[in-house]
Amino acid sequence: MFATCSRTLKTNANFASLLQRFESTLVIAEHNNEVLAPITLNAITAAKKIGGDVTVLVAGTKCGPVSEQVSKAKDVARVLVAEGDAFKGFLPEALTPLIVATQKQHNFSHILTGATAFGKALLPRVAIDFDVSPSSDIIGIKSPDTFVRTIYAGNAIQTIKLKDNIKLVSIRGTAFEAAAADGGSAKIEQAPAGDYSPKLVEFIKQELVKSDRPELTAAKVVVSGGRGMKSGDNFEILFKLADKLNAAVGASRAAVDAGFCPNDMQVGQTGKIVAPDLYIAVGISGAIQHLAGMKDSKTIVAINKDPEAPIFQVSDYGLVQDLFKAVPELTEKL
Ligand SMILES: Cc1cc2nc3c(=O)[nH]c(=O)nc-3n(C[C@H](O)[C@H](O)[C@H](O)COP(=O)(O)OP(=O)(O)OC[C@H]3O[C@@H](n4cnc5c(N)ncnc54)[C@H](O)[C@@H]3O)c2cc1C
C-alpha cells in the first residue's frame, strides 16, 4: 500500500513538473510606439513566475523601437510584432482580434496584461471571445493556476484557483518587481497577419497632458492632495513641493470630483495603485478607498489639521497643521 502511494505521489510530482514545462505566457505590451510602459516589465516578472516561456506581443503603428526594447528585456523568449494603421490609438476593439488570432496560433496557457486602464479595457473583451473568466489586479502567484488578489478595497486577501484552460490575468504593477530592461536577446517574429481594423469604432485623436514630472505609478515619490486643498489653483503649492522632490502629484477622489485636478491623478480603489518609497498625503482624510491605492508605500507622511484623521493611523510621520502653512515651509526648507 505504502509503495503504491509513494509511486502515485512521485507520478503526480512528475506530472506537475511536466505541466510546469508546458506553461507558456503571452504578455501584452503597453507602450506609445516609442517607449515601453514600465508595467510591461512587471508583467514579464509575473509571467516568469508562472513558469515556461514568456512571449510578448507588441502591436502598434510604428512600434519597431518598442519591439527592440522588449527583445532586450530579461526572461523574454520571443517578441511577436503586429504593425499597422488598425492599431492607431491602441483601441481594444483592434487588439482583441489580434490577441485571439495569436492565441489560436500559439496556444498559450496564460495571457497577461497590467491592471491599468489599457489592461482593463482589453482583458474582458478577450475573455468573451474565449468564454473564460478574467482575473484582475492579481498581487501574487502561488502556482500556474493559483493566484492572489485583494478584495473589499484591499481589506482582505483572497486566493483563487483558475480552472479555465486559458488563464487571463491582469497584474498589479506594484506587486511584482520590474524585469531587467536588458540582458535578454529574444527573437522577434511577426504576429499573425489579418484585417484587424475595428468596424464599429474609429480612432480620431487623443490629447495627452505633457508633463516633465515622473509618471504616477512609476514615481519613487508621490505628493497627493485632497479636498483639504480647497481649489485646483491651490495644487500649485503641491507642484512646487513635487518639483523639489522629483515627485509625481496625485489626488484623492474628492479632489478629482470637485474638479481640482484631472481624474488620471486619482489614487485609490477606483484610481491608480501606487507604492512609492515616499507618499505625502496633504489634506486627505484617509478613507479606505484612498488607502487601497497607497497603503503599500514604503514611508507615508500625512499633513492634516485634524489630529483624528484616519490617515494618521497608517502614516509613519504625521504633521497636525494647516497645510497652507506647512507645505510652503517644507518646500522652502528642502
Ligand atoms: C466605490 C467607491 C470608490 C472610491 N474610490 C476612491 C478612490 O479611488 N480614491 C479616493 O481617494 N477616494 C475614493 N472614494 C472616496 C472616498 O470614500 C473618500 O470620499 C475620499 O477619499 C475623500 O477624499 P479626501 O480625503 O480628499 O476628502 P475628505 O474626506 O473630505 O478629507 C479632507 C481632509 O482634509 C483635511 N483638511 C481640510 N482643510 C485642511 C487644511 N487647511 N490643512 C490641513 N488639512 C486640512 C481635513 O481635516 C480632512 O481630513 C471612493 C468611494 C467609493 C464609495
The ligand as an SDF file (V2000), in Angstrom:
LIG
                    3D

 53 58  0  0  0  0  0  0  0  0999 V2000
  -16.8800   52.8560   -4.5360 C   0  0  0  0  0  0  0  0  0  0  0  0
  -16.0020   53.9890   -4.0790 C   0  0  0  0  0  0  0  0  0  0  0  0
  -14.7540   54.1230   -4.6410 C   0  0  0  0  0  0  0  0  0  0  0  0
  -13.9160   55.1600   -4.2260 C   0  0  0  0  0  0  0  0  0  0  0  0
  -12.6760   55.2720   -4.7760 N   0  0  0  0  0  0  0  0  0  0  0  0
  -11.8370   56.2080   -4.3000 C   0  0  0  0  0  0  0  0  0  0  0  0
  -10.5070   56.3230   -4.8000 C   0  0  0  0  0  0  0  0  0  0  0  0
  -10.0880   55.6090   -5.7050 O   0  0  0  0  0  0  0  0  0  0  0  0
   -9.7100   57.2640   -4.2600 N   0  0  0  0  0  0  0  0  0  0  0  0
  -10.1150   58.1030   -3.2550 C   0  0  0  0  0  0  0  0  0  0  0  0
   -9.3010   58.9340   -2.8200 O   0  0  0  0  0  0  0  0  0  0  0  0
  -11.3700   58.0240   -2.8030 N   0  0  0  0  0  0  0  0  0  0  0  0
  -12.2420   57.1180   -3.2910 C   0  0  0  0  0  0  0  0  0  0  0  0
  -13.5080   57.0910   -2.8350 N   0  0  0  0  0  0  0  0  0  0  0  0
  -13.9780   58.2010   -1.9640 C   0  0  0  0  0  0  0  0  0  0  0  0
  -13.5980   58.0620   -0.5020 C   0  0  0  0  0  0  0  0  0  0  0  0
  -14.5730   57.3120    0.1670 O   0  0  0  0  0  0  0  0  0  0  0  0
  -13.4730   59.4530    0.1630 C   0  0  0  0  0  0  0  0  0  0  0  0
  -14.6840   60.1410   -0.0100 O   0  0  0  0  0  0  0  0  0  0  0  0
  -12.3580   60.3190   -0.4020 C   0  0  0  0  0  0  0  0  0  0  0  0
  -11.1530   59.5840   -0.4260 O   0  0  0  0  0  0  0  0  0  0  0  0
  -12.1900   61.5410    0.4850 C   0  0  0  0  0  0  0  0  0  0  0  0
  -11.2320   62.3830   -0.0650 O   0  0  0  0  0  0  0  0  0  0  0  0
  -10.4380   63.4090    0.8470 P   0  0  0  0  0  0  0  0  0  0  0  0
   -9.7060   62.6800    1.9110 O   0  0  0  0  0  0  0  0  0  0  0  0
   -9.6740   64.2960   -0.0490 O   0  0  0  0  0  0  0  0  0  0  0  0
  -11.6110   64.3130    1.4390 O   0  0  0  0  0  0  0  0  0  0  0  0
  -12.1610   64.4120    2.9220 P   0  0  0  0  0  0  0  0  0  0  0  0
  -12.5430   63.0960    3.4610 O   0  0  0  0  0  0  0  0  0  0  0  0
  -13.1840   65.4920    2.8990 O   0  0  0  0  0  0  0  0  0  0  0  0
  -10.9000   64.9000    3.7580 O   0  0  0  0  0  0  0  0  0  0  0  0
  -10.3190   66.1590    3.6430 C   0  0  0  0  0  0  0  0  0  0  0  0
   -9.2650   66.2580    4.7200 C   0  0  0  0  0  0  0  0  0  0  0  0
   -8.5780   67.4770    4.5810 O   0  0  0  0  0  0  0  0  0  0  0  0
   -8.3010   67.9870    5.8880 C   0  0  0  0  0  0  0  0  0  0  0  0
   -8.1350   69.4420    5.7650 N   0  0  0  0  0  0  0  0  0  0  0  0
   -9.0570   70.3630    5.3830 C   0  0  0  0  0  0  0  0  0  0  0  0
   -8.5100   71.6030    5.3680 N   0  0  0  0  0  0  0  0  0  0  0  0
   -7.2110   71.4580    5.7390 C   0  0  0  0  0  0  0  0  0  0  0  0
   -6.1310   72.3620    5.9310 C   0  0  0  0  0  0  0  0  0  0  0  0
   -6.2640   73.6740    5.6820 N   0  0  0  0  0  0  0  0  0  0  0  0
   -4.9300   71.8720    6.3460 N   0  0  0  0  0  0  0  0  0  0  0  0
   -4.7630   70.5420    6.5970 C   0  0  0  0  0  0  0  0  0  0  0  0
   -5.7720   69.6290    6.4340 N   0  0  0  0  0  0  0  0  0  0  0  0
   -6.9690   70.0870    6.0030 C   0  0  0  0  0  0  0  0  0  0  0  0
   -9.4970   67.5900    6.7150 C   0  0  0  0  0  0  0  0  0  0  0  0
   -9.1600   67.5380    8.0960 O   0  0  0  0  0  0  0  0  0  0  0  0
   -9.8420   66.2270    6.1430 C   0  0  0  0  0  0  0  0  0  0  0  0
   -9.2160   65.1860    6.8800 O   0  0  0  0  0  0  0  0  0  0  0  0
  -14.3580   56.0720   -3.2340 C   0  0  0  0  0  0  0  0  0  0  0  0
  -15.6350   55.9060   -2.6750 C   0  0  0  0  0  0  0  0  0  0  0  0
  -16.4400   54.8850   -3.0940 C   0  0  0  0  0  0  0  0  0  0  0  0
  -17.7870   54.7290   -2.4610 C   0  0  0  0  0  0  0  0  0  0  0  0
  1  2  1  0
  2  3  1  0
  2 52  2  0
  3  4  2  0
  4  5  1  0
  4 50  1  0
  5  6  2  0
  6  7  1  0
  6 13  1  0
  7  8  2  0
  7  9  1  0
  9 10  1  0
 10 11  2  0
 10 12  1  0
 12 13  2  0
 13 14  1  0
 14 15  1  0
 14 50  1  0
 15 16  1  0
 16 17  1  0
 16 18  1  0
 18 19  1  0
 18 20  1  0
 20 21  1  0
 20 22  1  0
 22 23  1  0
 23 24  1  0
 24 25  2  0
 24 26  1  0
 24 27  1  0
 27 28  1  0
 28 29  2  0
 28 30  1  0
 28 31  1  0
 31 32  1  0
 32 33  1  0
 33 34  1  0
 33 48  1  0
 34 35  1  0
 35 36  1  0
 35 46  1  0
 36 37  1  0
 36 45  1  0
 37 38  2  0
 38 39  1  0
 39 40  1  0
 39 45  2  0
 40 41  1  0
 40 42  2  0
 42 43  1  0
 43 44  2  0
 44 45  1  0
 46 47  1  0
 46 48  1  0
 48 49  1  0
 50 51  2  0
 51 52  1  0
 52 53  1  0
M  END
$$$$
